[in-house]
Amino acid sequence: MNSAPSTPARLDELLAGLLRYGTWLASAAIGLGLALALIEPQFMRLASVGIVLFILLPTARVALMLAIFFRARDYRLAFVAALVLAIIVLGLYLGASSRTPAVS
C-alpha cells in the first residue's frame, strides 16, 4: 500500500490549516487592536488589518487550490481556480477604481 496521503486528503489538510491559522491570526489582530485602542486610538488600525485578513482568507484559499491543482497536473481544476481568482481580482480592481470621493 502507498503510505502517502491522497491528493484530496492532502488538499483538505492544507485548506483546513490555512483557514484555521488565518482565522486565529485575524482574530488576534482584531482583539489586540481593540485592546490597544483603549490606550491609544491609533491602534485601531491593527483591528482593521485583522478585518482585511478575514476578507482575504477566501482569496488565499483559491490561490492555494490553484497551486495544488497545478502541482497535481489537474489542469482542468487549475483553470477553474485561476478563473475564480481572476474574477476576484477583477472585482477588487473594479471596486477600488469606482469609489467616489467623499463629499466635504
PyMOL CGO cylinders between C-alpha atoms (Angstrom):
from pymol import cmd
from pymol.cgo import CYLINDER

trace = [
    CYLINDER, 0.00, 0.00, 0.00, 1.02, 3.56, -0.59, 0.3, 1, 1, 1, 1, 1, 1,
    CYLINDER, 1.02, 3.56, -0.59, 1.65, 5.42, 2.67, 0.3, 1, 1, 1, 1, 1, 1,
    CYLINDER, 1.65, 5.42, 2.67, 1.48, 8.87, 1.06, 0.3, 1, 1, 1, 1, 1, 1,
    CYLINDER, 1.48, 8.87, 1.06, -1.81, 10.69, 1.65, 0.3, 1, 1, 1, 1, 1, 1,
    CYLINDER, -1.81, 10.69, 1.65, -4.07, 11.03, -1.34, 0.3, 1, 1, 1, 1, 1, 1,
    CYLINDER, -4.07, 11.03, -1.34, -4.40, 14.39, -3.05, 0.3, 1, 1, 1, 1, 1, 1,
    CYLINDER, -4.40, 14.39, -3.05, -7.94, 15.17, -1.80, 0.3, 1, 1, 1, 1, 1, 1,
    CYLINDER, -7.94, 15.17, -1.80, -6.96, 14.38, 1.80, 0.3, 1, 1, 1, 1, 1, 1,
    CYLINDER, -6.96, 14.38, 1.80, -3.82, 16.49, 1.49, 0.3, 1, 1, 1, 1, 1, 1,
    CYLINDER, -3.82, 16.49, 1.49, -5.83, 19.32, -0.06, 0.3, 1, 1, 1, 1, 1, 1,
    CYLINDER, -5.83, 19.32, -0.06, -8.30, 19.19, 2.82, 0.3, 1, 1, 1, 1, 1, 1,
    CYLINDER, -8.30, 19.19, 2.82, -5.47, 19.31, 5.36, 0.3, 1, 1, 1, 1, 1, 1,
    CYLINDER, -5.47, 19.31, 5.36, -3.79, 22.28, 3.70, 0.3, 1, 1, 1, 1, 1, 1,
    CYLINDER, -3.79, 22.28, 3.70, -7.03, 24.23, 3.31, 0.3, 1, 1, 1, 1, 1, 1,
    CYLINDER, -7.03, 24.23, 3.31, -8.06, 23.48, 6.88, 0.3, 1, 1, 1, 1, 1, 1,
    CYLINDER, -8.06, 23.48, 6.88, -4.68, 24.67, 8.15, 0.3, 1, 1, 1, 1, 1, 1,
    CYLINDER, -4.68, 24.67, 8.15, -4.82, 27.85, 6.09, 0.3, 1, 1, 1, 1, 1, 1,
    CYLINDER, -4.82, 27.85, 6.09, -8.30, 28.70, 7.32, 0.3, 1, 1, 1, 1, 1, 1,
    CYLINDER, -8.30, 28.70, 7.32, -7.57, 27.71, 10.93, 0.3, 1, 1, 1, 1, 1, 1,
    CYLINDER, -7.57, 27.71, 10.93, -4.36, 29.68, 11.30, 0.3, 1, 1, 1, 1, 1, 1,
    CYLINDER, -4.36, 29.68, 11.30, -5.61, 32.54, 9.17, 0.3, 1, 1, 1, 1, 1, 1,
    CYLINDER, -5.61, 32.54, 9.17, -8.68, 32.87, 11.37, 0.3, 1, 1, 1, 1, 1, 1,
    CYLINDER, -8.68, 32.87, 11.37, -6.57, 32.79, 14.52, 0.3, 1, 1, 1, 1, 1, 1,
    CYLINDER, -6.57, 32.79, 14.52, -4.21, 35.41, 13.12, 0.3, 1, 1, 1, 1, 1, 1,
    CYLINDER, -4.21, 35.41, 13.12, -7.04, 37.71, 12.03, 0.3, 1, 1, 1, 1, 1, 1,
    CYLINDER, -7.04, 37.71, 12.03, -8.86, 37.27, 15.34, 0.3, 1, 1, 1, 1, 1, 1,
    CYLINDER, -8.86, 37.27, 15.34, -5.69, 38.00, 17.30, 0.3, 1, 1, 1, 1, 1, 1,
    CYLINDER, -5.69, 38.00, 17.30, -5.06, 41.16, 15.25, 0.3, 1, 1, 1, 1, 1, 1,
    CYLINDER, -5.06, 41.16, 15.25, -8.61, 42.38, 15.86, 0.3, 1, 1, 1, 1, 1, 1,
    CYLINDER, -8.61, 42.38, 15.86, -8.51, 41.55, 19.57, 0.3, 1, 1, 1, 1, 1, 1,
    CYLINDER, -8.51, 41.55, 19.57, -5.10, 43.11, 20.11, 0.3, 1, 1, 1, 1, 1, 1,
    CYLINDER, -5.10, 43.11, 20.11, -6.06, 46.16, 18.07, 0.3, 1, 1, 1, 1, 1, 1,
    CYLINDER, -6.06, 46.16, 18.07, -9.24, 46.71, 20.07, 0.3, 1, 1, 1, 1, 1, 1,
    CYLINDER, -9.24, 46.71, 20.07, -7.45, 46.21, 23.39, 0.3, 1, 1, 1, 1, 1, 1,
    CYLINDER, -7.45, 46.21, 23.39, -4.64, 48.59, 22.47, 0.3, 1, 1, 1, 1, 1, 1,
    CYLINDER, -4.64, 48.59, 22.47, -7.14, 51.11, 21.08, 0.3, 1, 1, 1, 1, 1, 1,
    CYLINDER, -7.14, 51.11, 21.08, -8.32, 51.65, 24.64, 0.3, 1, 1, 1, 1, 1, 1,
    CYLINDER, -8.32, 51.65, 24.64, -4.85, 53.03, 25.37, 0.3, 1, 1, 1, 1, 1, 1,
    CYLINDER, -4.85, 53.03, 25.37, -4.10, 54.75, 22.07, 0.3, 1, 1, 1, 1, 1, 1,
    CYLINDER, -4.10, 54.75, 22.07, -6.82, 55.17, 19.41, 0.3, 1, 1, 1, 1, 1, 1,
    CYLINDER, -6.82, 55.17, 19.41, -4.23, 54.87, 16.63, 0.3, 1, 1, 1, 1, 1, 1,
    CYLINDER, -4.23, 54.87, 16.63, -4.04, 51.11, 17.30, 0.3, 1, 1, 1, 1, 1, 1,
    CYLINDER, -4.04, 51.11, 17.30, -7.50, 50.72, 15.79, 0.3, 1, 1, 1, 1, 1, 1,
    CYLINDER, -7.50, 50.72, 15.79, -5.63, 50.28, 12.50, 0.3, 1, 1, 1, 1, 1, 1,
    CYLINDER, -5.63, 50.28, 12.50, -4.43, 46.91, 13.79, 0.3, 1, 1, 1, 1, 1, 1,
    CYLINDER, -4.43, 46.91, 13.79, -8.04, 45.82, 14.15, 0.3, 1, 1, 1, 1, 1, 1,
    CYLINDER, -8.04, 45.82, 14.15, -8.62, 46.96, 10.59, 0.3, 1, 1, 1, 1, 1, 1,
    CYLINDER, -8.62, 46.96, 10.59, -5.74, 44.76, 9.45, 0.3, 1, 1, 1, 1, 1, 1,
    CYLINDER, -5.74, 44.76, 9.45, -7.48, 41.81, 11.11, 0.3, 1, 1, 1, 1, 1, 1,
    CYLINDER, -7.48, 41.81, 11.11, -10.68, 42.57, 9.22, 0.3, 1, 1, 1, 1, 1, 1,
    CYLINDER, -10.68, 42.57, 9.22, -8.74, 42.75, 5.95, 0.3, 1, 1, 1, 1, 1, 1,
    CYLINDER, -8.74, 42.75, 5.95, -7.18, 39.37, 6.76, 0.3, 1, 1, 1, 1, 1, 1,
    CYLINDER, -7.18, 39.37, 6.76, -10.65, 37.89, 7.22, 0.3, 1, 1, 1, 1, 1, 1,
    CYLINDER, -10.65, 37.89, 7.22, -11.67, 39.28, 3.85, 0.3, 1, 1, 1, 1, 1, 1,
    CYLINDER, -11.67, 39.28, 3.85, -8.55, 37.92, 2.12, 0.3, 1, 1, 1, 1, 1, 1,
    CYLINDER, -8.55, 37.92, 2.12, -8.83, 34.38, 3.53, 0.3, 1, 1, 1, 1, 1, 1,
    CYLINDER, -8.83, 34.38, 3.53, -11.15, 33.08, 0.79, 0.3, 1, 1, 1, 1, 1, 1,
    CYLINDER, -11.15, 33.08, 0.79, -8.86, 34.57, -1.85, 0.3, 1, 1, 1, 1, 1, 1,
    CYLINDER, -8.86, 34.57, -1.85, -5.86, 32.86, -0.26, 0.3, 1, 1, 1, 1, 1, 1,
    CYLINDER, -5.86, 32.86, -0.26, -7.84, 29.62, -0.28, 0.3, 1, 1, 1, 1, 1, 1,
    CYLINDER, -7.84, 29.62, -0.28, -8.45, 29.87, -4.03, 0.3, 1, 1, 1, 1, 1, 1,
    CYLINDER, -8.45, 29.87, -4.03, -4.77, 30.71, -4.65, 0.3, 1, 1, 1, 1, 1, 1,
    CYLINDER, -4.77, 30.71, -4.65, -3.69, 27.68, -2.61, 0.3, 1, 1, 1, 1, 1, 1,
    CYLINDER, -3.69, 27.68, -2.61, -6.08, 25.46, -4.54, 0.3, 1, 1, 1, 1, 1, 1,
    CYLINDER, -6.08, 25.46, -4.54, -4.68, 26.81, -7.80, 0.3, 1, 1, 1, 1, 1, 1,
    CYLINDER, -4.68, 26.81, -7.80, -1.12, 25.96, -6.75, 0.3, 1, 1, 1, 1, 1, 1,
    CYLINDER, -1.12, 25.96, -6.75, -2.11, 22.47, -5.58, 0.3, 1, 1, 1, 1, 1, 1,
    CYLINDER, -2.11, 22.47, -5.58, -4.03, 21.70, -8.76, 0.3, 1, 1, 1, 1, 1, 1,
    CYLINDER, -4.03, 21.70, -8.76, -1.11, 22.82, -10.94, 0.3, 1, 1, 1, 1, 1, 1,
    CYLINDER, -1.11, 22.82, -10.94, 1.28, 20.72, -8.92, 0.3, 1, 1, 1, 1, 1, 1,
    CYLINDER, 1.28, 20.72, -8.92, -1.03, 17.72, -9.25, 0.3, 1, 1, 1, 1, 1, 1,
    CYLINDER, -1.03, 17.72, -9.25, -1.25, 18.42, -13.00, 0.3, 1, 1, 1, 1, 1, 1,
    CYLINDER, -1.25, 18.42, -13.00, -5.03, 18.67, -12.79, 0.3, 1, 1, 1, 1, 1, 1,
    CYLINDER, -5.03, 18.67, -12.79, -5.22, 21.44, -15.35, 0.3, 1, 1, 1, 1, 1, 1,
    CYLINDER, -5.22, 21.44, -15.35, -9.00, 21.45, -15.63, 0.3, 1, 1, 1, 1, 1, 1,
    CYLINDER, -9.00, 21.45, -15.63, -9.46, 22.30, -11.96, 0.3, 1, 1, 1, 1, 1, 1,
    CYLINDER, -9.46, 22.30, -11.96, -6.45, 24.63, -12.08, 0.3, 1, 1, 1, 1, 1, 1,
    CYLINDER, -6.45, 24.63, -12.08, -8.16, 26.53, -14.88, 0.3, 1, 1, 1, 1, 1, 1,
    CYLINDER, -8.16, 26.53, -14.88, -11.34, 26.83, -12.84, 0.3, 1, 1, 1, 1, 1, 1,
    CYLINDER, -11.34, 26.83, -12.84, -9.38, 28.05, -9.80, 0.3, 1, 1, 1, 1, 1, 1,
    CYLINDER, -9.38, 28.05, -9.80, -7.48, 30.55, -11.99, 0.3, 1, 1, 1, 1, 1, 1,
    CYLINDER, -7.48, 30.55, -11.99, -10.77, 31.80, -13.43, 0.3, 1, 1, 1, 1, 1, 1,
    CYLINDER, -10.77, 31.80, -13.43, -12.25, 32.27, -9.95, 0.3, 1, 1, 1, 1, 1, 1,
    CYLINDER, -12.25, 32.27, -9.95, -9.10, 34.06, -8.81, 0.3, 1, 1, 1, 1, 1, 1,
    CYLINDER, -9.10, 34.06, -8.81, -9.21, 36.33, -11.87, 0.3, 1, 1, 1, 1, 1, 1,
    CYLINDER, -9.21, 36.33, -11.87, -12.85, 37.19, -11.14, 0.3, 1, 1, 1, 1, 1, 1,
    CYLINDER, -12.85, 37.19, -11.14, -11.97, 38.04, -7.52, 0.3, 1, 1, 1, 1, 1, 1,
    CYLINDER, -11.97, 38.04, -7.52, -9.04, 40.23, -8.59, 0.3, 1, 1, 1, 1, 1, 1,
    CYLINDER, -9.04, 40.23, -8.59, -11.15, 41.94, -11.26, 0.3, 1, 1, 1, 1, 1, 1,
    CYLINDER, -11.15, 41.94, -11.26, -13.87, 42.60, -8.69, 0.3, 1, 1, 1, 1, 1, 1,
    CYLINDER, -13.87, 42.60, -8.69, -11.35, 44.09, -6.28, 0.3, 1, 1, 1, 1, 1, 1,
    CYLINDER, -11.35, 44.09, -6.28, -9.91, 46.26, -9.04, 0.3, 1, 1, 1, 1, 1, 1,
    CYLINDER, -9.91, 46.26, -9.04, -13.29, 47.49, -10.25, 0.3, 1, 1, 1, 1, 1, 1,
    CYLINDER, -13.29, 47.49, -10.25, -14.45, 48.10, -6.70, 0.3, 1, 1, 1, 1, 1, 1,
    CYLINDER, -14.45, 48.10, -6.70, -11.35, 50.11, -5.86, 0.3, 1, 1, 1, 1, 1, 1,
    CYLINDER, -11.35, 50.11, -5.86, -11.44, 52.13, -9.08, 0.3, 1, 1, 1, 1, 1, 1,
    CYLINDER, -11.44, 52.13, -9.08, -15.14, 53.01, -8.86, 0.3, 1, 1, 1, 1, 1, 1,
    CYLINDER, -15.14, 53.01, -8.86, -15.03, 54.56, -5.41, 0.3, 1, 1, 1, 1, 1, 1,
    CYLINDER, -15.03, 54.56, -5.41, -16.39, 58.06, -5.43, 0.3, 1, 1, 1, 1, 1, 1,
    CYLINDER, -16.39, 58.06, -5.43, -14.53, 60.71, -3.45, 0.3, 1, 1, 1, 1, 1, 1,
    CYLINDER, -14.53, 60.71, -3.45, -16.06, 61.77, -0.18, 0.3, 1, 1, 1, 1, 1, 1,
    CYLINDER, -16.06, 61.77, -0.18, -18.09, 64.96, -0.30, 0.3, 1, 1, 1, 1, 1, 1,
    CYLINDER, -18.09, 64.96, -0.30, -16.94, 67.58, 2.19, 0.3, 1, 1, 1, 1, 1, 1,
]
cmd.load_cgo(trace, "trace")
